[in-house]
Amino acid sequence: MGLLSRINALFSSLSNTQYPWPALDIVLPGDRHLHLVGSIHMGTRDMAPLSSKLIDKLNNSDALIVEADISEGGSPFPNNPDELPLEQRLSADDLAQVMSLIHELGIPLSQIDNQPAWQIALVLQAHQAQRLGLRADYGIDFQLLEAAKAQAVPIIELEGAQHQVDILTRLPDGGMPLLTDTLTHWHTNARLLQTMISWWLESPPQSGKVLLPNTFGDELYDVLMHQRNLQWLHFLQQLPAGRYVVAVGALHLYGEGNLPGLLKYPTKSSK
């Protein structure tokens, strides 16, 4: 690529049109145009249908890129051997909080008592989202996947559901850090979900730094957010020329080590 083309690509990558949904446009060298959409994996009823302008972008793209194709249904969770009961794995305070939450959410103890800690965390988070009125079939990536299939737009997975489960199963201590973080940041996570809903229903984040509360400890954030962003960066840099709608969890677009920042300034990712 010539110097002038590189300069044009750089300026294009730094100029972002404002959309009525959380999104950023990035142009990579080699005529690769990415429309990064900040998805919420579960949504409210009034988040459907998607904006006709977003659907037009999808229909005019060469492919929809998602973390995983979740439209096929079925549980990706493996059949794990039973873990020790929670009372033998949790501190007294954490156990008391879990018991309070499952009573409030209507989850039988027998359903989670012998599950890996990471799976219990996901069950609690899903029920919390449902309590806030969120449903999987109103999730942004699910709606985009359905629209792509209806218009025969190719679908590309960044990692796939099985890889996501593999990440969780490799967490230390059966994923206990994810469960304890879920308990520690329970109320903060609820507020964060409401904030992300407002990005779709009211006003998306404006250009500039978006300050978000921490819902992960540093080590967990590195594994679940930053390292995945780095892997996605490498994946997206290998795409052929074309226009792509890239739907990833909204938190991957903002905060430390976010995907747009890595795409704009890839040399920093290697430091």
Solvent accessible surface area in square Angstrom, and as a share of the most:
residue,aa,sasa,rsa
1,M,108,0.48
2,G,46,0.44
3,L,136,0.68
4,L,127,0.63
5,S,52,0.34
6,R,129,0.47
7,I,72,0.36
8,N,82,0.42
9,A,13,0.10
10,L,84,0.42
11,F,135,0.56
12,S,45,0.29
13,S,7,0.04
14,L,77,0.38
15,S,71,0.46
16,N,40,0.20
17,T,84,0.49
18,Q,94,0.42
19,Y,35,0.13
20,P,85,0.53
21,W,6,0.02
22,P,1,0.00
23,A,12,0.10
24,L,31,0.15
25,D,29,0.15
26,I,1,0.00
27,V,28,0.16
28,L,10,0.05
29,P,58,0.36
30,G,39,0.37
31,D,89,0.46
32,R,35,0.13
33,H,45,0.20
34,L,4,0.02
35,H,10,0.04
36,L,0,0.00
37,V,0,0.00
38,G,0,0.00
39,S,2,0.01
40,I,7,0.04
41,H,82,0.37
42,M,35,0.15
43,G,0,0.00
44,T,18,0.10
45,R,177,0.64
46,D,98,0.51
47,M,10,0.05
48,A,35,0.27
49,P,126,0.79
50,L,18,0.09
51,S,43,0.28
52,S,83,0.53
53,K,136,0.58
54,L,0,0.00
55,I,43,0.22
56,D,77,0.40
57,K,67,0.28
58,L,0,0.00
59,N,61,0.31
60,N,117,0.60
61,S,16,0.11
62,D,78,0.41
63,A,3,0.03
64,L,0,0.00
65,I,0,0.00
66,V,1,0.01
67,E,12,0.06
68,A,4,0.03
69,D,34,0.18
70,I,71,0.36
71,S,23,0.15
72,E,133,0.60
73,G,57,0.55
74,G,76,0.73
75,S,89,0.57
76,P,59,0.37
77,F,67,0.28
78,P,53,0.33
79,N,158,0.81
80,N,51,0.26
81,P,116,0.73
82,D,120,0.62
83,E,63,0.28
84,L,104,0.52
85,P,39,0.25
86,L,1,0.01
87,E,122,0.55
88,Q,115,0.51
89,R,51,0.19
90,L,18,0.09
91,S,64,0.41
92,A,85,0.66
93,D,117,0.61
94,D,35,0.18
95,L,41,0.20
96,A,61,0.48
97,Q,60,0.27
98,V,0,0.00
99,M,77,0.34
100,S,66,0.43
101,L,11,0.05
102,I,8,0.04
103,H,160,0.71
104,E,96,0.43
105,L,20,0.10
106,G,62,0.60
107,I,7,0.04
108,P,78,0.49
109,L,67,0.33
110,S,100,0.65
111,Q,82,0.36
112,I,0,0.00
113,D,27,0.14
114,N,54,0.28
115,Q,39,0.17
116,P,8,0.05
117,A,1,0.01
118,W,5,0.02
119,Q,20,0.09
120,I,0,0.00
121,A,0,0.00
122,L,49,0.24
123,V,19,0.11
124,L,0,0.00
125,Q,52,0.23
126,A,36,0.28
127,H,50,0.22
128,Q,10,0.04
129,A,5,0.04
130,Q,77,0.34
131,R,133,0.49
132,L,54,0.27
133,G,35,0.33
134,L,1,0.00
135,R,111,0.40
136,A,61,0.48
137,D,79,0.41
138,Y,42,0.16
139,G,0,0.00
140,I,0,0.00
141,D,8,0.04
142,F,50,0.21
143,Q,24,0.10
144,L,0,0.00
145,L,0,0.00
146,E,79,0.36
147,A,20,0.15
148,A,0,0.00
149,K,84,0.36
150,A,80,0.62
151,Q,108,0.48
152,A,88,0.69
153,V,13,0.07
154,P,79,0.49
155,I,50,0.25
156,I,51,0.26
157,E,75,0.33
158,L,15,0.08
159,E,34,0.15
160,G,8,0.08
161,A,35,0.27
162,Q,108,0.48
163,H,60,0.27
164,Q,44,0.20
165,V,5,0.03
166,D,45,0.23
167,I,15,0.07
168,L,21,0.11
169,T,60,0.35
170,R,161,0.59
171,L,10,0.05
172,P,85,0.54
173,D,113,0.59
174,G,32,0.31
175,G,0,0.00
176,M,23,0.10
177,P,46,0.29
178,L,5,0.02
179,L,0,0.00
180,T,41,0.24
181,D,24,0.13
182,T,12,0.07
183,L,6,0.03
184,T,103,0.60
185,H,42,0.19
186,W,20,0.07
187,H,134,0.60
188,T,26,0.15
189,N,34,0.18
190,A,20,0.16
191,R,140,0.51
192,L,3,0.02
193,L,23,0.12
194,Q,92,0.41
195,T,53,0.31
196,M,18,0.08
197,I,19,0.10
198,S,30,0.19
199,W,16,0.06
200,W,33,0.12
201,L,74,0.37
202,E,143,0.64
203,S,62,0.40
204,P,17,0.11
205,P,23,0.15
206,Q,113,0.50
207,S,82,0.53
208,G,64,0.62
209,K,168,0.71
210,V,26,0.15
211,L,151,0.75
212,L,43,0.22
213,P,64,0.41
214,N,116,0.59
215,T,17,0.10
216,F,48,0.20
217,G,32,0.30
218,D,128,0.67
219,E,148,0.67
220,L,10,0.05
221,Y,59,0.22
222,D,53,0.28
223,V,58,0.33
224,L,18,0.09
225,M,11,0.05
226,H,51,0.23
227,Q,71,0.32
228,R,27,0.10
229,N,1,0.01
230,L,43,0.21
231,Q,95,0.42
232,W,2,0.01
233,L,9,0.05
234,H,116,0.52
235,F,66,0.28
236,L,0,0.00
237,Q,59,0.26
238,Q,114,0.51
239,L,15,0.07
240,P,96,0.60
241,A,65,0.51
242,G,13,0.13
243,R,134,0.49
244,Y,10,0.04
245,V,2,0.01
246,V,0,0.00
247,A,1,0.01
248,V,0,0.00
249,G,9,0.09
250,A,2,0.02
251,L,40,0.20
252,H,8,0.04
253,L,3,0.02
254,Y,21,0.08
255,G,26,0.25
256,E,142,0.64
257,G,21,0.20
258,N,36,0.19
259,L,0,0.00
260,P,5,0.03
261,G,26,0.25
262,L,14,0.07
263,L,7,0.04
264,K,43,0.18
265,Y,96,0.36
266,P,50,0.32
267,T,100,0.58
268,K,131,0.55
269,S,28,0.18
270,S,98,0.63
271,K,202,0.86
